[in-house]
C-alpha cells in the first residue's frame, strides 16, 4: 500500500449520503453475527441515517474526518469534546466516538492514519486525554487501541436494541509536546 494515496479530510454537508452508506456498511461488517439481525438493522437505520449523520455534522463539539484511498471512501473517525465520563480523571478530553475502516482496508494503515490525526487534533486543541468506548467482544479493536497506548479505565453498559452490551472505556494520557510530533 502506498501511504501517499491515503488522504484524510473533514466531512462536509455534501458527504452526508456517502458517509451514511459507508458508516452503515462498516457497522454491519463489524457486528454481523455478533448481535441479532433485527437489532443490527434497527441500530443502523437510526444511527447511520441521513438525519443522524447530518445532525452529527452540525454538532459544535463534534468533528468527523473521512479517510480515502485514492478517491474511495474507506473509513472515518468521529470526535467529540463533550460527555467525558465521571470516572475519567481529566475532564478536558477528546472522545473518539467512532473510528471505523471497511474490512477490505484493514491492516493497510487507514486506521493508523485516522488515529494519528485524532491524536494530533487533541494536541492542537490542548486536550491531554483521549478516550473511547469499545465493545468488550471487539478484540481486534481493543488490540489496535492498546498498540496506540490506550488502557482500560472503566466499563459501561449500553443497549443495542434488546441486547445489553458492555463497553470498555479506554484512555490515553498524552504529553502535548509529544503529540505534536506524532507523524512528523
C-alpha positions in Angstrom: 0.0 0.0 0.0 1.3 3.4 -0.9 0.9 5.8 2.0 0.8 8.8 -0.3 -2.6 7.5 -1.7 -4.2 7.8 1.7 -6.0 11.1 2.2 -7.9 12.4 5.2 -10.3 15.3 5.2 -13.2 16.8 7.3 -16.7 15.6 6.3 -18.9 18.3 4.8 -22.7 18.5 4.2 -22.1 17.2 0.7 -20.6 14.0 2.2 -23.7 13.0 4.2 -25.1 10.4 1.8 -21.8 8.6 1.1 -20.8 8.8 4.8 -24.1 7.4 6.0 -23.8 4.5 3.5 -20.2 3.6 4.4 -20.8 4.0 8.1 -23.8 1.6 8.0 -21.8 -0.9 5.8 -18.8 -0.8 8.2 -21.0 -1.3 11.3 -22.8 -4.2 9.6 -19.4 -5.8 8.6 -18.2 -5.4 12.2 -21.2 -6.7 14.1 -23.0 -9.1 11.7 -23.3 -12.4 13.6 -22.4 -10.8 16.9 -25.9 -9.4 17.6 -29.4 -10.2 16.4 -30.0 -9.2 12.8 -33.1 -7.2 13.8 -31.2 -5.2 16.5 -28.4 -4.6 14.0 -30.8 -3.4 11.3 -32.7 -1.2 13.7 -29.5 0.4 15.1 -28.0 1.0 11.6 -31.3 2.5 10.3 -31.3 5.1 13.2 -27.6 5.7 14.0 -26.4 6.0 10.4 -29.5 7.6 8.8 -29.1 10.7 6.7 -30.7 12.7 9.5 -28.4 11.3 12.2 -25.2 11.9 10.1 -26.5 15.4 9.2 -27.2 16.2 12.9 -23.7 14.9 13.9 -22.0 17.2 11.4 -23.9 20.1 12.9 -22.8 19.4 16.5 -20.5 22.2 17.6 -18.4 19.9 19.8 -18.0 17.2 17.1 -15.8 16.7 14.2 -15.9 13.9 11.5 -12.9 13.0 9.4 -13.1 10.8 6.4 -10.4 8.5 5.1 -9.9 7.9 1.4 -7.6 5.7 -0.6 -7.3 7.4 -3.9 -10.9 8.6 -4.2 -12.5 5.7 -2.4 -14.0 6.4 1.0 -12.5 3.7 3.2 -13.3 4.8 6.7 -13.9 7.6 9.1 -13.5 8.9 12.7 -16.0 10.9 14.7 -14.6 13.0 17.6 -16.3 15.0 20.4 -15.1 17.2 23.2 -18.3 16.7 25.3 -19.6 14.0 27.5 -16.5 12.8 29.3 -17.4 10.1 31.9 -17.1 10.9 35.6 -14.5 8.2 36.0 -12.2 10.0 33.7 -9.6 11.8 35.8 -9.1 14.7 33.3 -12.4 16.2 32.2 -10.8 18.2 29.4 -10.6 15.3 26.9 -11.2 14.3 23.3 -13.5 11.4 22.8 -13.1 9.2 19.7 -16.8 8.3 19.3 -16.1 6.2 16.2 -13.1 5.0 14.3 -14.1 2.6 11.6 -12.5 1.2 8.5 -14.1 -1.0 5.8 -12.9 -4.6 6.3 -11.3 -4.7 2.9 -9.0 -1.9 4.0 -8.0 -3.4 7.4 -4.2 -3.7 8.1 -3.5 -1.2 5.4 -2.6 1.9 7.5 -6.0 3.6 7.1 -6.8 3.1 10.8 -3.3 4.3 11.8 -3.7 7.5 9.7 -7.1 8.2 11.4 -5.7 7.5 14.9 -2.7 9.7 14.2 -5.0 12.5 13.0 -7.1 12.1 16.2 -4.1 12.4 18.5 -2.7 15.4 16.6 -6.2 17.1 16.7 -6.2 16.5 20.5 -2.8 18.2 20.8 -4.0 21.1 18.6 -6.9 21.7 21.0 -4.7 21.4 24.1 -6.5 18.2 25.2 -4.1 15.9 27.1 -6.5 13.0 27.3 -8.1 11.0 24.5 -10.7 8.4 25.4 -13.1 6.0 23.7 -15.6 3.2 24.4 -15.2 -0.2 22.7 -17.4 -3.3 22.9 -15.7 -5.8 25.1 -16.0 -8.5 22.4 -14.4 -6.4 19.7 -10.9 -7.8 20.5 -9.3 -6.6 17.2 -10.3 -3.0 18.0 -9.1 -3.4 21.6 -5.7 -4.7 20.5 -5.5 -1.8 18.0 -6.1 0.8 20.7 -3.7 -0.9 23.1 -1.0 -0.7 20.4 -1.6 3.1 20.4 -1.1 3.2 24.2 -4.8 3.2 25.3 -5.6 1.5 28.6 -8.9 0.4 30.1 -10.1 2.6 32.9 -13.8 1.7 33.3 -16.8 -0.1 31.7 -20.3 0.9 30.9 -23.5 -0.9 29.9 -25.2 0.1 26.7 -28.1 -1.2 24.7 -28.1 -2.3 21.0 -31.8 -3.0 20.5 -32.7 -5.6 23.1 -29.1 -6.7 23.6 -27.3 -5.3 26.7 -23.6 -4.9 25.9 -20.5 -3.9 27.9 -18.4 -1.2 26.5 -14.8 -0.9 27.8 -13.7 2.7 28.4 -10.1 3.2 27.3 -7.9 6.3 27.6 -4.6 7.6 26.6 -3.0 10.4 28.6 -0.6 12.2 26.4 2.2 14.7 26.6 1.0 17.5 24.4 4.5 18.3 23.1 5.0 14.6 22.2 1.6 14.5 20.4 2.6 17.4 18.3 5.5 15.3 17.0 3.4 12.3 16.1 3.9 11.5 12.4 6.4 14.3 11.8 
